[in-house]
């Protein structure tokens, strides 16, 4: 009897968003460790100068402002934003390159970027959208305070933004899956099962 054909990977990009402190970095690290050959992060473009130790094409594609603005005009970005005096953006080509390697591109982006991606008519494939949420704002505040890296002002701003993001995830009509990170292992399994699929895990 012939061996079953290996399941083809669904290479649609995955957009993961959630407030700072929701556990995105931890869960993505676990996902990449369990499935080392399945995922990829796109390298973003930016107009800021490289910092010490950064390499063009590894941390970012460092480009002059006129080139970035030309790419905006050419609809080359899946999403882009301006922070301070600099632009940052994720190109459609970078995502396509990951798909061509039969890998899934993971995009960790903020709420405004999620809106851009969801409404971008130039994408070859519509991404899948997942929101990682803390159980509540009280727990999120506890986690952020536990880091010891926030001033009182920055912490309050993060909590205000988190409240907006959590409401948007429930009512914005974009996110296909909301995972509440109350227990890390339970949340990780829920994220993994949604992204990879239980059947695909058998082939991992």
Backbone torsions as a table, in degrees:
resi	resn	phi	psi	omega
1	UNK	NA	132.7	-176.4
2	UNK	-67.3	144.2	177.6
3	UNK	-68.9	143.4	179.3
4	UNK	-62.7	141.7	178.9
5	UNK	-64.7	143.8	179.9
6	UNK	-65.8	136.4	-178.0
7	UNK	-63.5	131.5	177.6
8	UNK	-74.5	135.7	-178.2
9	UNK	-74.9	134.4	172.2
10	UNK	-74.7	109.1	-173.3
11	UNK	-93.1	13.8	174.1
12	UNK	-60.3	136.0	179.3
13	UNK	-60.3	151.5	175.6
14	UNK	-111.2	121.9	175.9
15	UNK	-99.3	115.5	178.2
16	UNK	-111.1	127.3	177.2
17	UNK	-134.3	167.1	-179.1
18	UNK	161.1	157.4	-178.0
19	UNK	-63.2	155.0	171.6
20	UNK	-59.4	127.2	-176.8
21	UNK	100.3	-1.0	179.8
22	UNK	-81.3	-15.2	176.9
23	UNK	103.1	16.2	-177.7
24	UNK	-57.8	-50.3	-176.2
25	UNK	-60.4	-43.2	-178.9
26	UNK	-63.8	-45.5	-177.9
27	UNK	-68.6	-40.0	178.3
28	UNK	-66.1	-36.6	178.2
29	UNK	-62.6	-41.8	178.2
30	UNK	-66.0	-40.2	-179.2
31	UNK	-64.1	-44.8	-179.0
32	UNK	-67.9	-33.2	179.0
33	UNK	-70.0	-37.7	-178.9
34	UNK	-76.6	-32.2	-178.7
35	UNK	-126.9	71.8	-171.1
36	UNK	-66.1	-21.6	-176.2
37	UNK	-106.2	9.8	-172.2
38	UNK	-102.7	-26.8	-170.7
39	UNK	-120.9	164.0	174.9
40	UNK	-152.4	150.2	173.3
41	UNK	-101.4	134.1	176.3
42	UNK	-75.0	149.8	175.9
43	UNK	-91.9	119.8	-176.1
44	UNK	-78.7	160.7	172.1
45	UNK	-95.7	149.1	174.6
46	UNK	-151.5	154.0	175.9
47	UNK	-95.6	-3.2	179.5
48	UNK	-75.9	160.6	-180.0
49	UNK	-77.6	149.6	177.1
50	UNK	-62.8	143.0	173.2
51	UNK	-89.7	169.2	-178.8
52	UNK	-55.1	127.7	177.2
53	UNK	89.7	-12.0	179.7
54	UNK	-80.7	143.5	-177.0
55	UNK	-120.1	132.7	177.7
56	UNK	-60.1	129.2	-179.6
57	UNK	91.5	-9.6	177.4
58	UNK	-107.1	-66.2	176.7
59	UNK	-74.6	-46.9	179.4
60	UNK	-149.5	164.3	161.4
61	UNK	-92.1	110.7	-177.6
62	UNK	-88.7	116.8	-175.5
63	UNK	-130.5	153.9	176.0
64	UNK	-67.4	154.3	-178.4
65	UNK	-55.6	-43.9	179.1
66	UNK	-59.7	-36.7	178.8
67	UNK	-67.5	-40.9	178.2
68	UNK	-62.3	-44.2	-179.0
69	UNK	-66.2	-33.4	175.0
70	UNK	-64.8	-40.0	178.6
71	UNK	-64.2	-36.7	175.8
72	UNK	-60.7	-47.1	-179.8
73	UNK	-61.4	-33.0	-178.6
74	UNK	-84.7	5.9	-178.1
75	UNK	56.1	39.7	-176.1
76	UNK	-84.5	-11.1	-175.1
77	UNK	-105.0	142.6	170.8
78	UNK	-76.2	-32.4	173.9
79	UNK	-162.7	150.7	175.9
80	UNK	-151.0	159.0	-179.0
81	UNK	-153.2	163.3	177.6
82	UNK	-115.2	124.8	176.1
83	UNK	-122.0	118.5	-175.5
84	UNK	63.8	-127.1	-178.1
85	UNK	-97.8	5.9	-172.9
86	UNK	-121.6	152.3	174.3
87	UNK	-95.6	148.7	171.4
88	UNK	-135.8	141.4	179.7
89	UNK	-159.6	155.9	177.3
90	UNK	-109.2	119.4	-176.4
91	UNK	-83.7	149.9	176.0
92	UNK	-63.6	-37.4	-179.3
93	UNK	-61.4	-38.8	-179.5
94	UNK	-63.8	-38.3	178.7
95	UNK	-70.2	-41.2	178.0
96	UNK	-60.4	-39.1	-178.8
97	UNK	-61.8	-37.4	178.8
98	UNK	-69.0	-42.0	179.0
99	UNK	-62.6	-35.9	179.8
100	UNK	-66.5	-22.9	176.1
101	UNK	-86.3	9.3	-176.7
102	UNK	58.8	39.7	175.4
103	UNK	-120.8	162.1	178.9
104	UNK	-101.4	127.7	178.3
105	UNK	-81.9	126.5	175.8
106	UNK	-99.9	125.6	178.5
107	UNK	-114.2	117.1	177.5
108	UNK	-103.4	97.4	-173.3
109	UNK	-132.8	163.2	-176.3
110	UNK	-80.9	173.2	-173.8
111	UNK	-57.2	-44.7	-178.5
112	UNK	-65.0	-35.4	176.0
113	UNK	-66.5	-37.6	177.3
114	UNK	-59.2	-44.0	179.1
115	UNK	-61.8	-42.9	179.2
116	UNK	-60.9	-46.5	-178.3
117	UNK	-61.9	-45.0	-177.1
118	UNK	-63.5	-29.0	-176.5
119	UNK	-105.0	12.1	-178.2
120	UNK	-84.3	115.6	-176.7
121	UNK	-83.2	-1.5	-172.9
122	UNK	-99.7	4.6	-176.7
123	UNK	-81.3	137.6	177.1
124	UNK	-67.3	-31.3	177.6
125	UNK	-136.8	136.6	175.5
126	UNK	-74.3	128.3	179.0
127	UNK	-67.7	170.1	171.5
128	UNK	-102.0	142.6	-171.6
129	UNK	-118.0	125.8	178.4
130	UNK	-126.8	137.8	177.1
131	UNK	-116.1	127.1	176.9
132	UNK	-101.8	119.7	-172.9
133	UNK	-115.8	144.3	168.5
134	UNK	-72.1	162.0	179.6
135	UNK	-59.0	-38.6	-180.0
136	UNK	-167.2	173.1	-177.4
137	UNK	-69.4	-30.0	179.1
138	UNK	-63.8	-44.3	179.1
139	UNK	-67.0	-39.1	178.8
140	UNK	-62.1	-42.7	179.0
141	UNK	-60.9	-40.8	179.2
142	UNK	-61.7	-43.4	-180.0
143	UNK	-64.9	-44.4	-178.5
144	UNK	-65.8	-40.1	177.3
145	UNK	-65.6	-34.9	-179.2
146	UNK	-65.3	-24.5	178.1
147	UNK	-67.9	-33.1	-178.2
148	UNK	71.0	20.1	-176.7
149	UNK	-111.8	-2.9	-174.4
150	UNK	-105.4	140.3	166.4
151	UNK	-78.7	165.4	179.1
152	UNK	-60.7	-37.9	-179.4
153	UNK	-66.3	-47.3	-178.5
154	UNK	-67.0	-34.1	179.0
155	UNK	-64.9	-43.6	180.0
156	UNK	-65.1	-36.9	177.4
157	UNK	-65.0	-41.4	179.0
158	UNK	-64.1	-41.0	179.8
159	UNK	-66.1	-40.3	177.4
160	UNK	-62.7	-44.8	179.1
161	UNK	-65.3	-39.2	179.8
162	UNK	-60.6	-41.7	179.3
163	UNK	-60.5	-42.3	178.7
164	UNK	-63.8	-45.4	-178.0
165	UNK	-64.4	-42.7	-178.4
166	UNK	-64.7	-38.5	177.6
167	UNK	-67.8	-41.5	180.0
168	UNK	-62.7	-40.2	-179.6
169	UNK	-60.9	-35.3	-178.5
170	UNK	-78.9	-31.1	-170.5
171	UNK	-117.0	-8.8	-173.1
172	UNK	-76.9	-14.5	177.6
173	UNK	72.9	16.6	-178.7
174	UNK	-106.4	-47.0	-173.2
175	UNK	-72.5	127.4	178.0
176	UNK	-84.8	-21.3	-176.2
177	UNK	-144.3	131.5	172.2
178	UNK	-117.9	122.7	177.7
179	UNK	-111.8	124.8	178.2
180	UNK	-92.3	118.3	-178.1
181	UNK	-88.6	81.2	175.7
182	UNK	-92.9	-42.1	175.8
183	UNK	-124.9	125.5	-171.3
184	UNK	-58.6	-47.7	-176.8
185	UNK	-64.8	-40.8	178.5
186	UNK	-64.8	-44.1	179.6
187	UNK	-64.8	-41.7	179.8
188	UNK	-61.0	-44.8	-179.9
189	UNK	-61.5	-39.3	-179.7
190	UNK	-66.7	-43.1	177.4
191	UNK	-63.6	-47.9	-178.4
192	UNK	-59.6	-46.5	-178.1
193	UNK	-63.6	-36.0	-179.6
194	UNK	-72.8	-41.3	-177.1
195	UNK	-75.6	-48.6	-172.6
196	UNK	-89.8	-37.8	-175.0
197	UNK	88.2	138.9	-176.1
198	UNK	-62.6	-37.7	-178.9
199	UNK	-66.5	-42.4	-178.8
200	UNK	-65.3	-27.2	-179.6
201	UNK	-63.3	-29.9	-179.2
202	UNK	-66.7	-23.3	-179.0
203	UNK	-97.1	-1.7	-175.9
204	UNK	-70.6	NA	NA
